Structures are given as structure tokens and as C-alpha cells.
Amino acid sequence: MTRVLTAGHGIDAIVGVAGAGKSTRMEACRIGWDATGFTYAGPPSPRSPRKT
């Protein structure tokens, strides 16, 4: 997770089998990015409410 948060790549991929914790890790990254004001984009979290 440290690499995803600090490497500064324009794009990263998190790959793993079902149940490996990918969504949980990305939620933690989102919290970190939000806390620092970092701008990011990606598919909406299945846990986030949909905007209409």
C-alpha cells in the first residue's frame, strides 16, 4: 500500500483473487488521498452512494 500511496505513478493496478482485500486496500488509499487533498479518479466504490 505504501507504494501505491507514495510512488507518484500516473496509474497503478491492484490485482488479486476474489477475497484478497483489494477493495479494503483501495478504501484505505482513498482515505489517505482525501486526507492530503490528493486528486484521484477511478470507478466508484461499491460502498459509496451513487450520485444522480
ABEGO torsion letter per residue (X at the ends): XAAAAAAGBABBBBBBBBGAGAAAAAAAAAAAAAAAGBBBBEBBBAABBBBX
